[in-house]
Amino acid sequence: MGKKIVIAGAGHGGLIAGARLAAAGYDVTIYERKIKSELGYDWDDAIDLRIFEECDLHPQLRGDITFNGDMKYYSPNLKAPLVVRANGKGSALLERKEIYEILLDNAEQSGVKIIYSTEILGPVMDGLRVIGIKTSDGVVYADLVIDAAGINSPIRSNLPVCCNVDRDYGYGECFYAYRAFFEKNPGHDPDVAYEIFLMHQGERGISWTITRDNYVDILIGRMAPMSKQKIEDTLAEMRAFSPQLSEKLLRGGSQEQIPVRRPLAVMVCDGYAAIGDAAYMTLPMTGSGICASMRAGVILADTVLADKEEQYSRETLWEYNKKYILHFGQHFAAIDILKNIMLCTGADGVNFLFDKQIITEADISFGTNKDGGGMSIGDMIGRAAKGIGNLPVLLRTAGALSKGDNVKKIYRAIPQTYDEKAILKWKDDILAATPLMVR
């Protein structure tokens, strides 16, 4: 015991893993480029409150808790929205800053050392083993490096190719999200508070308005960075459709990068494990990933604690990789398929799918059939009668939903132990089933 663990970045999953390992006697240090007060975006996020109990946390949450309710999805022409009912299972909305306070306090009380204002520059390698990190303050050596440095992690992106960890993301796999809270104009309340606009303005991306008692939560997300003028023009259009949205900005207003792709197939190598946004542990439709990352932190810590020989090799860390994929990754990968078909079908195609009721509430909410998901042959025949006027779009959509089922089966076939030949074959199968979105 007493092995040295370095965590690159103060991500949610890294904080959970670090706290559990420090409490067990490991020497854990987090290096974070920001100062403490800058951690956490200036907005709230949906979170399943059960996650705190799962992570052995019992925080005293501030104030009354608001829960998400029903969601109304619009196609670009705004004509035939779909409503997905929460049925009393909405997620709680907590401030990102409050979540960070809980996780940082827990980590520090568990014995984690956190060093702020330190830039992460890349990994230190000894052959194919990660033995530390390069920082703006010098080289730090470690027995295990946990990469929680986000979507553009300089650790992951500088690993040798032969580590088999995908280093970069492609077009359509990163979301540029503008998030802001505006004062609410009184007297204008939509029938469903949470309204989501797919292919908003006919562009690849989504927007939403969430109307609360005194404010309106706005998100504008696109697959490319947005100019200030683009954001202002989009807000003006949203105000025309949603009169409750005023021009008075209360807070927020930043634009951030969020991963919206399937998780890494391989997220470990000798002396290294990726977690959180560094491993693309987010819901591909919206980029929400706090709970998934925190759950991954528990799995990773348990895997490290089970390595009694303290090897922290790709073989011993594979248990973490495998469990995350089986518990969460396979589902996120299936959602990635539906996201891509929505983005590639085009505005007219998405309008057609909504107008003809070919895409249903169950599809939008990622419902599954008894076989694990996807559009069945019976569904295809029944929906074809509605969609005969645009059969190519129907077939692409049916294919996407069926591929979602197929990719889940491929993910479930993850090798049980670290066998490089078998893993490379498995990765090839995933890539064949989940091609990158083309421009």
Backbone hydrogen bonds in HBPLUS format (Angstrom, degrees):
<---DONOR---> <-ACCEPTOR-->    atom                        ^
c    i                          cat <-CA-CA->   ^        H-A-AA   ^      H-
h    n   atom  resd res      DA  || num        DHA   H-A  angle D-A-AA Bond
n    s   type  num  typ     dist DA aas  dist angle  dist       angle   num
A0027-ASP N   A0003-LYS O   3.18 MM  24  6.04 157.2  2.24 145.4 150.2     1
A0143-ASP N   A0004-LYS O   2.83 MM 139  5.37 151.4  1.91 141.2 150.6     2
A0005-ILE N   A0027-ASP O   2.77 MM  22  5.99 172.3  1.77 163.2 164.1     3
A0029-THR N   A0005-ILE O   3.03 MM  24  6.52 155.1  2.09 160.0 167.9     4
A0006-VAL N   A0144-LEU O   3.01 MM 138  6.39 161.9  2.04 165.6 170.2     5
A0146-ILE N   A0006-VAL O   2.86 MM 140  6.28 161.8  1.90 156.5 162.7     6
A0007-ILE N   A0029-THR O   2.88 MM  22  6.19 161.6  1.91 154.4 157.3     7
A0031-TYR N   A0007-ILE O   3.00 MM  24  6.36 160.4  2.03 170.7 174.3     8
A0008-ALA N   A0146-ILE O   2.87 MM 138  6.24 155.9  1.92 160.7 168.8     9
A0148-ALA N   A0008-ALA O   2.86 MM 140  5.40 140.9  2.01 136.8 149.0    10
A0009-GLY N   A0031-TYR O   2.77 MM  22  5.58 152.7  1.84 152.6 158.4    11
A0015-LEU N   A0011-GLY O   2.96 MM   4  6.16 151.8  2.04 153.2 160.9    12
A0016-ILE N   A0012-HIS O   3.16 MM   4  6.47 153.5  2.23 147.2 153.7    13
A0017-ALA N   A0013-GLY O   2.97 MM   4  6.21 173.9  1.98 156.1 157.6    14
A0018-GLY N   A0014-GLY O   2.80 MM   4  5.78 161.9  1.83 144.9 151.2    15
A0019-ALA N   A0015-LEU O   3.02 MM   4  6.01 158.1  2.07 139.2 144.8    16
A0020-ARG N   A0016-ILE O   3.16 MM   4  6.37 164.8  2.19 152.6 156.1    17
A0021-LEU N   A0017-ALA O   3.00 MM   4  6.20 156.9  2.06 151.7 158.4    18
A0022-ALA N   A0018-GLY O   2.84 MM   4  5.95 160.3  1.88 151.5 157.4    19
A0023-ALA N   A0019-ALA O   3.00 MM   4  6.08 158.1  2.05 144.9 150.9    20
A0024-ALA N   A0021-LEU O   3.08 MM   3  5.04 132.6  2.31  93.4 106.7    21
A0026-TYR N   A0021-LEU O   3.05 MM   5  5.54 163.0  2.08 147.7 142.7    22
A0025-GLY N   A0022-ALA O   2.98 MM   3  5.14 161.6  2.01 107.8 113.0    23
A0113-LYS N   A0028-VAL O   3.07 MM  85  6.38 174.3  2.08 152.1 153.0    24
A0030-ILE N   A0113-LYS O   2.75 MM  83  6.18 161.3  1.78 162.7 169.1    25
A0115-ILE N   A0030-ILE O   2.80 MM  85  6.09 172.7  1.80 167.7 169.0    26
A0032-GLU N   A0115-ILE O   2.92 MM  83  6.17 168.5  1.93 162.0 162.9    27
A0118-THR N   A0032-GLU O   2.95 MM  86  5.53 172.3  1.96 126.6 128.9    28
A0117-SER N   A0034-LYS O   3.19 MM  83  5.04 166.8  2.21 118.3 120.5    29
A0038-GLU N   A0035-ILE O   3.02 MM   3  5.57 151.1  2.11 117.0 125.7    30
A0039-LEU N   A0036-LYS O   3.22 MM   3  5.68 164.9  2.24 115.4 120.0    31
A0096-ARG N   A0043-TRP O   3.01 MM  53  6.08 167.6  2.03 146.8 149.5    32
A0045-ASP N   A0094-LEU O   2.87 MM  49  5.64 149.4  1.96 146.3 153.1    33
A0094-LEU N   A0045-ASP O   3.08 MM  49  5.64 162.7  2.11 154.2 151.5    34
A0047-ILE N   A0092-ALA O   2.74 MM  45  5.30 151.8  1.82 152.1 161.9    35
A0092-ALA N   A0047-ILE O   2.99 MM  45  5.30 139.1  2.16 151.7 146.3    36
A0051-ILE N   A0048-ASP O   2.93 MM   3  5.85 169.3  1.94 129.4 133.0    37
A0052-PHE N   A0049-LEU O   3.29 MM   3  6.05 151.4  2.38 117.4 121.6    38
A0054-GLU N   A0050-ARG O   3.05 MM   4  6.36 160.6  2.09 153.5 159.6    39
A0055-CYS N   A0051-ILE O   3.03 MM   4  6.23 137.0  2.22 140.8 151.3    40
A0055-CYS N   A0052-PHE O   3.18 MM   3  5.16 129.1  2.46  93.0 106.1    41
A0057-LEU N   A0052-PHE O   2.70 MM   5  4.82 166.6  1.72 152.8 150.4    42
A0056-ASP N   A0053-GLU O   3.03 MM   3  4.90 163.3  2.06 107.9 110.0    43
A0093-LEU N   A0066-THR O   2.77 MM  27  5.54 153.9  1.84 170.7 168.3    44
A0068-ASN N   A0091-SER O   2.75 MM  23  5.38 164.0  1.77 160.6 163.0    45
A0071-MET N   A0084-VAL O   2.95 MM  13  5.18 163.6  1.97 147.6 152.7    46
A0084-VAL N   A0071-MET O   2.72 MM  13  5.18 164.9  1.75 161.2 164.1    47
A0072-LYS N   A0194-TYR O   2.86 MM 122  6.25 165.5  1.88 163.2 168.2    48
A0196-ILE N   A0072-LYS O   2.77 MM 124  6.06 168.3  1.79 161.6 165.2    49
A0073-TYR N   A0082-LEU O   2.68 MM   9  5.08 167.2  1.70 158.3 159.7    50
A0082-LEU N   A0073-TYR O   2.86 MM   9  5.08 150.9  1.95 141.9 150.3    51
A0074-TYR N   A0196-ILE O   2.79 MM 122  6.14 155.0  1.85 163.9 171.9    52
A0198-LEU N   A0074-TYR O   2.94 MM 124  6.01 160.5  1.97 163.1 163.8    53
A0078-LEU N   A0075-SER O   2.98 MM   3  5.39 160.1  2.02 119.7 126.2    54
A0089-LYS N   A0086-ALA O   2.95 MM   3  5.26 152.5  2.03 109.9 118.8    55
A0098-GLU N   A0095-GLU O   3.05 MM   3  5.18 118.7  2.45  97.7 112.5    56
A0099-ILE N   A0095-GLU O   3.03 MM   4  6.42 159.5  2.07 155.1 160.6    57
A0100-TYR N   A0096-ARG O   2.99 MM   4  6.25 160.0  2.03 150.6 155.8    58
A0101-GLU N   A0097-LYS O   2.96 MM   4  6.24 154.1  2.03 144.9 152.1    59
A0102-ILE N   A0098-GLU O   3.05 MM   4  6.35 157.9  2.10 151.1 155.9    60
A0103-LEU N   A0099-ILE O   3.04 MM   4  6.33 164.9  2.06 153.1 156.6    61
A0104-LEU N   A0100-TYR O   2.78 MM   4  5.82 167.0  1.79 158.6 162.5    62
A0105-ASP N   A0101-GLU O   2.99 MM   4  5.94 163.4  2.02 143.6 148.8    63
A0106-ASN N   A0102-ILE O   3.07 MM   4  6.18 158.9  2.12 143.2 149.4    64
A0107-ALA N   A0103-LEU O   2.96 MM   4  6.12 158.2  2.01 144.4 150.4    65
A0108-GLU N   A0104-LEU O   2.94 MM   4  6.14 171.0  1.95 156.7 158.6    66
A0109-GLN N   A0105-ASP O   2.92 MM   4  6.02 162.1  1.96 150.5 155.7    67
A0110-SER N   A0106-ASN O   3.01 MM   4  6.09 132.8  2.24 137.6 149.6    68
A0110-SER N   A0107-ALA O   3.13 MM   3  5.10 130.1  2.39  93.9 107.6    69
A0112-VAL N   A0107-ALA O   2.97 MM   5  5.32 162.2  2.00 150.8 144.9    70
A0111-GLY N   A0108-GLU O   3.12 MM   3  5.20 154.3  2.18 101.5 109.5    71
A0136-SER N   A0119-GLU O   2.89 MM  17  5.10 138.7  2.06 140.9 148.2    72
A0121-LEU N   A0134-LYS O   2.73 MM  13  5.21 167.4  1.74 154.1 152.8    73
A0134-LYS N   A0122-GLY O   2.72 MM  12  5.19 170.9  1.72 155.1 156.3    74
A0124-VAL N   A0132-GLY O   2.87 MM   8  4.83 154.6  1.94 125.6 120.2    75
A0131-ILE N   A0124-VAL O   2.80 MM   7  5.59 166.3  1.81 156.8 161.3    76
A0126-ASP N   A0129-ARG O   2.83 MM   3  5.23 153.4  1.90 152.7 161.4    77
A0129-ARG N   A0126-ASP O   3.18 MM   3  5.23 164.2  2.21 118.0 120.6    78
A0130-VAL N   A0270-ASP O   2.92 MM 140  6.22 167.1  1.93 158.9 154.8    79
A0142-ALA N   A0131-ILE O   2.86 MM  11  5.50 160.8  1.90 129.1 131.0    80
A0133-ILE N   A0140-VAL O   2.85 MM   7  5.40 150.7  1.93 152.5 160.9    81
A0140-VAL N   A0133-ILE O   2.90 MM   7  5.40 165.9  1.92 162.7 167.4    82
A0135-THR N   A0138-GLY O   2.88 MM   3  5.06 149.3  1.98 129.4 139.2    83
A0138-GLY N   A0135-THR O   3.03 MM   3  5.06 166.0  2.05 107.7 110.9    84
A0145-VAL N   A0271-GLY O   2.91 MM 126  6.01 160.9  1.94 135.8 141.3    85
A0273-ALA N   A0145-VAL O   3.08 MM 128  6.56 142.9  2.22 158.1 163.6    86
A0147-ASP N   A0273-ALA O   2.77 MM 126  6.02 162.7  1.80 149.6 155.6    87
A0275-ILE N   A0147-ASP O   2.98 MM 128  6.01 148.9  2.07 164.9 154.9    88
A0153-SER N   A0150-GLY O   3.07 MM   3  5.19 135.8  2.28 125.5 120.1    89
A0157-SER N   A0153-SER O   3.11 MM   4  6.16 168.7  2.13 150.6 154.0    90
A0158-ASN N   A0155-ILE O   3.20 MM   3  5.50 153.3  2.27 107.6 115.6    91
A0159-LEU N   A0156-ARG O   3.27 MM   3  5.47 170.9  2.28 113.7 113.9    92
A0163-CYS N   A0160-PRO O   2.95 MM   3  5.61 163.5  1.98 121.0 124.6    93
A0164-ASN N   A0161-VAL O   2.97 MM   3  5.85 169.0  1.98 126.8 130.3    94
A0173-GLU N   A0170-GLY O   3.09 MM   3  5.57 148.6  2.19 137.6 137.2    95
A0260-VAL N   A0173-GLU O   2.96 MM  87  4.99 170.8  1.97 121.6 124.7    96
A0175-PHE N   A0258-ILE O   2.72 MM  83  5.01 168.0  1.73 156.0 160.2    97
A0258-ILE N   A0175-PHE O   2.83 MM  83  5.01 151.5  1.91 146.7 154.9    98
A0176-TYR N   A0222-ARG O   2.81 MM  46  5.37 175.6  1.82 170.8 171.1    99
A0222-ARG N   A0176-TYR O   3.05 MM  46  5.37 157.4  2.10 140.5 144.8   100
A0177-ALA N   A0256-GLU O   2.83 MM  79  5.30 162.8  1.86 161.2 160.9   101
A0256-GLU N   A0177-ALA O   2.85 MM  79  5.30 156.5  1.90 144.6 145.7   102
A0178-TYR N   A0220-ILE O   2.82 MM  42  5.09 170.1  1.83 148.4 151.3   103
A0220-ILE N   A0178-TYR O   2.88 MM  42  5.09 153.7  1.95 145.3 152.8   104
A0179-ARG N   A0254-SER O   3.21 MM  75  6.13 155.7  2.27 166.3 171.9   105
A0253-GLY N   A0179-ARG O   2.72 MM  74  5.52 164.5  1.74 147.9 147.4   106
A0180-ALA N   A0218-ILE O   3.03 MM  38  5.29 157.0  2.09 143.4 149.1   107
A0218-ILE N   A0180-ALA O   2.81 MM  38  5.29 172.0  1.82 174.3 173.2   108
A0181-PHE N   A0251-ARG O   3.01 MM  70  5.46 165.4  2.03 156.8 154.0   109
A0250-LEU N   A0181-PHE O   2.73 MM  69  5.51 165.2  1.75 155.7 159.3   110
A0251-ARG N   A0181-PHE O   3.41 MM  70  5.46 154.2  2.48 137.0 140.9   111
A0182-PHE N   A0216-VAL O   2.95 MM  34  5.25 167.6  1.96 150.0 151.0   112
A0216-VAL N   A0182-PHE O   2.75 MM  34  5.25 153.8  1.82 152.2 160.1   113
A0183-GLU N   A0248-LYS O   2.86 MM  65  5.50 161.1  1.89 159.7 165.4   114
A0246-SER N   A0183-GLU O   3.29 MM  63  5.72 148.5  2.40 168.8 172.9   115
A0184-LYS N   A0214-ASN O   3.25 MM  30  5.34 156.6  2.31 119.7 115.5   116
A0185-ASN N   A0244-GLN O   2.74 MM  59  4.55 169.3  1.75 132.1 135.9   117
A0211-THR N   A0193-ALA O   3.00 MM  18  4.93 158.2  2.04 129.5 132.8   118
A0195-GLU N   A0209-THR O   2.90 MM  14  5.35 178.0  1.90 163.9 164.5   119
A0209-THR N   A0195-GLU O   2.95 MM  14  5.35 151.2  2.04 147.7 157.0   120
A0197-PHE N   A0207-SER O   2.76 MM  10  5.10 175.4  1.76 153.3 154.6   121
A0207-SER N   A0197-PHE O   3.06 MM  10  5.10 143.0  2.20 131.6 142.6   122
A0199-MET N   A0205-GLY O   2.93 MM   6  5.24 127.5  2.21 169.2 172.3   123
A0202-GLY N   A0199-MET O   2.79 MM   3  5.06 136.5  1.98 143.5 138.5   124
A0203-GLU N   A0200-HIS O   3.07 MM   3  5.68 167.9  2.08 117.5 121.4   125
A0206-ILE N   A0221-GLY O   3.08 MM  15  5.26 129.9  2.34 126.3 140.7   126
A0221-GLY N   A0206-ILE O   2.76 MM  15  5.26 159.5  1.80 168.9 173.7   127
A0208-TRP N   A0219-LEU O   2.89 MM  11  5.19 148.6  1.98 141.6 144.0   128
A0219-LEU N   A0208-TRP O   3.17 MM  11  5.19 158.5  2.21 139.7 140.4   129
A0210-ILE N   A0217-ASP O   2.86 MM   7  4.90 149.0  1.96 139.5 148.0   130
A0217-ASP N   A0210-ILE O   2.87 MM   7  4.90 168.0  1.88 145.0 144.5   131
A0212-ARG N   A0215-TYR O   2.86 MM   3  5.34 165.6  1.88 170.3 172.8   132
A0231-ILE N   A0227-SER O   3.07 MM   4  6.40 158.5  2.12 151.6 156.5   133
A0232-GLU N   A0228-LYS O   3.01 MM   4  6.28 159.9  2.05 148.0 153.5   134
A0233-ASP N   A0229-GLN O   2.89 MM   4  6.10 161.2  1.93 152.7 157.5   135
A0234-THR N   A0230-LYS O   3.00 MM   4  6.18 155.2  2.07 146.3 153.0   136
A0235-LEU N   A0231-ILE O   2.91 MM   4  6.14 157.5  1.96 150.9 157.1   137
A0236-ALA N   A0232-GLU O   3.00 MM   4  6.23 152.4  2.08 145.6 152.8   138
A0237-GLU N   A0233-ASP O   3.14 MM   4  6.44 153.7  2.21 142.9 149.2   139
A0238-MET N   A0234-THR O   2.95 MM   4  6.22 153.2  2.02 148.0 155.9   140
A0239-ARG N   A0235-LEU O   2.89 MM   4  6.15 148.3  1.99 148.0 156.2   141
A0240-ALA N   A0236-ALA O   3.19 MM   4  6.48 145.1  2.32 140.9 149.4   142
A0241-PHE N   A0237-GLU O   3.33 MM   4  6.66 143.9  2.47 140.8 149.4   143
A0242-SER N   A0238-MET O   2.73 MM   4  5.80 149.2  1.82 147.8 158.1   144
A0245-LEU N   A0242-SER O   3.01 MM   3  5.91 172.0  2.02 131.1 133.7   145
A0264-LEU N   A0279-ALA O   3.06 MM  15  5.36 166.0  2.08 142.6 143.8   146
A0274-ALA N   A0267-MET O   2.84 MM   7  5.25 165.2  1.87 159.6 163.6   147
A0269-CYS N   A0272-TYR O   3.15 MM   3  5.19 157.9  2.20 130.5 133.3   148
A0272-TYR N   A0269-CYS O   3.01 MM   3  5.19 158.2  2.05 138.9 132.7   149
A0271-GLY N   A0312-TYR O   2.78 MM  41  5.37 156.2  1.84 161.4 168.9   150
A0279-ALA N   A0276-GLY O   2.90 MM   3  5.48 151.8  1.98 115.5 124.0   151
A0281-MET N   A0276-GLY O   3.10 MM   5  5.13 158.0  2.15 122.0 127.4   152
A0280-TYR N   A0277-ASP O   3.08 MM   3  4.50 161.6  2.12  94.7 100.1   153
A0283-LEU N   A0288-SER O   2.86 MM   5  5.33 158.1  1.91 137.3 142.6   154
A0286-THR N   A0283-LEU O   3.14 MM   3  5.77 127.0  2.44 117.5 129.0   155
A0287-GLY N   A0283-LEU O   2.66 MM   4  4.99 160.3  1.69 165.4 164.5   156
A0293-SER N   A0289-GLY O   2.98 MM   4  6.00 159.0  2.02 148.9 154.7   157
A0294-MET N   A0290-ILE O   2.96 MM   4  6.20 158.6  2.00 152.5 158.6   158
A0295-ARG N   A0291-CYS O   2.90 MM   4  6.11 162.6  1.93 154.3 158.9   159
A0296-ALA N   A0292-ALA O   2.94 MM   4  6.12 149.0  2.04 141.0 150.1   160
A0297-GLY N   A0293-SER O   2.93 MM   4  6.23 141.0  2.09 140.6 151.3   161
A0298-VAL N   A0294-MET O   3.25 MM   4  6.68 144.9  2.38 144.4 151.9   162
A0299-ILE N   A0295-ARG O   3.15 MM   4  6.51 162.7  2.18 149.3 153.4   163
A0300-LEU N   A0296-ALA O   2.82 MM   4  6.03 163.1  1.85 155.2 159.7   164
A0301-ALA N   A0297-GLY O   3.02 MM   4  6.11 165.0  2.04 143.5 147.9   165
A0302-ASP N   A0298-VAL O   2.99 MM   4  6.16 164.6  2.02 151.1 155.5   166
A0303-THR N   A0299-ILE O   2.96 MM   4  6.16 149.5  2.06 144.3 153.0   167
A0304-VAL N   A0300-LEU O   2.95 MM   4  6.25 160.6  1.99 156.1 160.5   168
A0305-LEU N   A0301-ALA O   2.93 MM   4  6.15 164.1  1.96 153.7 158.2   169
A0306-ALA N   A0302-ASP O   3.02 MM   4  6.14 137.3  2.21 137.3 148.1   170
A0307-ASP N   A0304-VAL O   3.09 MM   3  5.28 153.1  2.16 104.4 112.7   171
A0308-LYS N   A0306-ALA O   2.97 MM   2  5.63 125.9  2.27 109.2  93.3   172
A0310-GLU N   A0307-ASP O   2.89 MM   3  5.24 156.0  1.95 111.9 119.9   173
A0317-LEU N   A0313-SER O   2.84 MM   4  5.94 160.7  1.87 157.3 163.5   174
A0318-TRP N   A0314-ARG O   3.06 MM   4  5.74 121.0  2.42 128.3 138.9   175
A0320-TYR N   A0317-LEU O   3.07 MM   3  5.58 130.1  2.33 112.0 122.6   176
A0321-ASN N   A0317-LEU O   3.39 MM   4  6.78 160.2  2.43 147.5 152.1   177
A0322-LYS N   A0318-TRP O   2.75 MM   4  5.95 170.0  1.76 162.2 163.8   178
A0323-LYS N   A0319-GLU O   2.98 MM   4  6.06 167.3  2.00 147.2 150.9   179
A0324-TYR N   A0320-TYR O   3.02 MM   4  6.16 163.4  2.05 154.4 158.7   180
A0325-ILE N   A0321-ASN O   3.15 MM   4  6.35 166.0  2.17 150.2 154.1   181
A0326-LEU N   A0322-LYS O   2.98 MM   4  6.20 165.3  2.01 155.4 159.4   182
A0327-HIS N   A0323-LYS O   2.93 MM   4  5.93 159.2  1.97 148.3 153.9   183
A0328-PHE N   A0324-TYR O   2.87 MM   4  5.69 162.1  1.90 151.3 156.2   184
A0329-GLY N   A0324-TYR O   2.98 MM   5  6.06 170.2  1.99 137.2 140.4   185
A0330-GLN N   A0325-ILE O   2.91 MM   5  5.65 149.9  2.00 157.8 150.1   186
A0331-HIS N   A0328-PHE O   3.12 MM   3  5.66 124.8  2.44 112.0 124.5   187
A0332-PHE N   A0328-PHE O   3.22 MM   4  6.54 163.1  2.25 156.0 161.0   188
A0333-ALA N   A0329-GLY O   2.93 MM   4  6.09 153.5  2.00 151.7 159.0   189
A0334-ALA N   A0330-GLN O   3.24 MM   4  6.48 148.1  2.35 139.4 146.5   190
A0335-ILE N   A0331-HIS O   3.18 MM   4  6.53 153.8  2.25 147.9 154.7   191
A0336-ASP N   A0332-PHE O   3.02 MM   4  6.29 144.3  2.16 142.8 152.8   192
A0337-ILE N   A0334-ALA O   3.19 MM   3  5.37 129.6  2.45  98.8 110.5   193
A0339-LYS N   A0335-ILE O   2.93 MM   4  6.24 161.2  1.97 155.9 161.7   194
A0340-ASN N   A0336-ASP O   2.99 MM   4  6.18 162.8  2.02 148.7 152.7   195
A0341-ILE N   A0337-ILE O   3.07 MM   4  6.38 158.3  2.12 151.8 157.4   196
A0342-MET N   A0338-LEU O   3.06 MM   4  6.24 155.9  2.12 149.0 155.3   197
A0343-LEU N   A0339-LYS O   3.02 MM   4  6.31 157.0  2.08 150.1 156.5   198
A0344-CYS N   A0340-ASN O   2.87 MM   4  6.02 145.1  2.00 147.4 157.2   199
A0345-THR N   A0341-ILE O   2.93 MM   4  5.73 137.8  2.11 141.4 149.5   200
A0350-VAL N   A0346-GLY O   2.98 MM   4  6.27 158.9  2.03 156.6 162.6   201
A0351-ASN N   A0347-ALA O   2.90 MM   4  6.12 162.5  1.93 154.6 159.7   202
A0352-PHE N   A0348-ASP O   2.96 MM   4  6.16 156.9  2.02 144.9 151.1   203
A0353-LEU N   A0349-GLY O   3.01 MM   4  6.30 157.0  2.07 147.9 153.5   204
A0354-PHE N   A0350-VAL O   3.07 MM   4  6.32 154.5  2.13 150.8 156.8   205
A0355-ASP N   A0351-ASN O   2.75 MM   4  5.87 172.8  1.75 160.2 162.8   206
A0356-LYS N   A0352-PHE O   3.03 MM   4  5.95 162.0  2.06 149.0 152.8   207
A0358-ILE N   A0353-LEU O   2.89 MM   5  4.99 143.4  2.02 149.2 158.1   208
A0359-ILE N   A0353-LEU O   3.24 MM   6  5.48 166.4  2.26 126.1 127.6   209
A0357-GLN N   A0354-PHE O   3.00 MM   3  4.95 156.3  2.06 104.8 111.8   210
A0364-ILE N   A0360-THR O   3.06 MM   4  6.39 165.6  2.08 155.9 159.1   211
A0365-SER N   A0361-GLU O   2.93 MM   4  6.10 152.3  2.01 147.6 155.2   212
A0367-GLY N   A0362-ALA O   2.60 MM   5  4.74 167.2  1.62 161.5 157.7   213
A0366-PHE N   A0363-ASP O   3.03 MM   3  4.99 157.2  2.08 104.4 108.9   214
A0372-GLY N   A0369-ASN O   2.90 MM   3  5.40 166.1  1.92 120.2 123.8   215
A0380-MET N   A0376-SER O   2.96 MM   4  6.27 156.4  2.02 147.9 154.2   216
A0381-ILE N   A0377-ILE O   2.99 MM   4  6.31 157.0  2.05 152.1 157.2   217
A0382-GLY N   A0378-GLY O   2.98 MM   4  6.16 168.7  1.99 152.6 155.9   218
A0383-ARG N   A0379-ASP O   2.82 MM   4  5.92 161.0  1.85 155.2 160.5   219
A0384-ALA N   A0380-MET O   2.87 MM   4  5.81 135.9  2.07 136.4 148.1   220
A0386-LYS N   A0383-ARG O   3.04 MM   3  5.23 127.3  2.33  99.6 113.0   221
A0387-GLY N   A0383-ARG O   2.90 MM   4  6.10 143.6  2.04 144.2 155.9   222
A0388-ILE N   A0384-ALA O   2.90 MM   4  5.49 104.3  2.49 149.6 155.6   223
A0390-ASN N   A0387-GLY O   2.92 MM   3  5.58 161.2  1.95 121.9 127.8   224
A0394-LEU N   A0390-ASN O   3.23 MM   4  6.56 162.6  2.26 151.1 156.4   225
A0395-LEU N   A0391-LEU O   2.86 MM   4  6.04 167.9  1.87 162.5 164.8   226
A0396-ARG N   A0392-PRO O   2.96 MM   4  6.14 157.1  2.01 145.7 152.0   227
A0397-THR N   A0393-VAL O   2.94 MM   4  6.14 157.0  1.99 149.3 155.7   228
A0398-ALA N   A0394-LEU O   2.79 MM   4  6.02 170.0  1.80 159.4 162.3   229
A0399-GLY N   A0395-LEU O   2.81 MM   4  5.85 155.4  1.87 141.8 149.7   230
A0400-ALA N   A0396-ARG O   2.86 MM   4  6.07 145.4  1.98 138.4 147.9   231
A0401-LEU N   A0397-THR O   2.96 MM   4  6.27 165.9  1.98 159.3 160.9   232
A0402-SER N   A0398-ALA O   2.92 MM   4  6.06 156.4  1.97 147.9 155.2   233
A0403-LYS N   A0399-GLY O   2.75 MM   4  5.87 148.4  1.85 141.7 151.3   234
A0404-GLY N   A0400-ALA O   2.87 MM   4  6.14 139.3  2.04 141.1 152.6   235
A0405-ASP N   A0401-LEU O   3.35 MM   4  6.71 147.7  2.46 138.1 144.2   236
A0406-ASN N   A0402-SER O   3.01 MM   4  6.35 154.8  2.07 143.2 150.8   237
A0407-VAL N   A0403-LYS O   2.70 MM   4  5.91 162.2  1.73 158.7 161.4   238
A0408-LYS N   A0404-GLY O   3.22 MM   4  6.35 149.3  2.32 137.7 145.3   239
A0409-LYS N   A0405-ASP O   3.20 MM   4  6.53 151.1  2.29 143.2 150.6   240
A0409-LYS N   A0406-ASN O   3.07 MM   3  5.12 116.1  2.50  94.4 109.6   241
A0410-ILE N   A0406-ASN O   2.96 MM   4  6.36 150.5  2.05 147.2 156.0   242
A0411-TYR N   A0407-VAL O   2.87 MM   4  6.11 162.7  1.90 149.5 153.8   243
A0412-ARG N   A0408-LYS O   2.89 MM   4  6.11 151.6  1.97 144.6 152.8   244
A0413-ALA N   A0410-ILE O   2.96 MM   3  5.07 142.2  2.10  99.8 111.7   245
A0414-ILE N   A0411-TYR O   3.14 MM   3  5.54 141.9  2.29 119.5 118.7   246
A0423-ILE N   A0419-ASP O   2.81 MM   4  5.98 156.5  1.86 160.7 168.7   247
A0424-LEU N   A0420-GLU O   2.92 MM   4  6.07 161.9  1.96 153.6 157.4   248
A0425-LYS N   A0421-LYS O   3.14 MM   4  6.35 155.4  2.21 143.9 150.5   249
A0426-TRP N   A0422-ALA O   2.94 MM   4  6.15 155.0  2.01 142.9 150.2   250
A0427-LYS N   A0423-ILE O   2.80 MM   4  6.08 155.4  1.86 150.7 157.5   251
A0428-ASP N   A0424-LEU O   2.99 MM   4  6.20 154.4  2.06 143.2 149.8   252
A0429-ASP N   A0425-LYS O   3.02 MM   4  6.33 150.4  2.11 145.6 153.6   253
A0430-ILE N   A0426-TRP O   3.03 MM   4  6.36 151.7  2.11 146.4 153.9   254
A0431-LEU N   A0427-LYS O   2.95 MM   4  6.23 163.9  1.97 153.9 157.7   255
A0432-ALA N   A0428-ASP O   2.98 MM   4  6.16 156.7  2.03 147.8 153.8   256
A0433-ALA N   A0429-ASP O   3.14 MM   4  6.31 142.9  2.28 138.8 148.1   257
A0433-ALA N   A0430-ILE O   3.06 MM   3  5.13 123.5  2.39  96.6 111.2   258
A0434-THR N   A0430-ILE O   2.86 MM   4  6.01 128.1  2.13 146.6 161.9   259
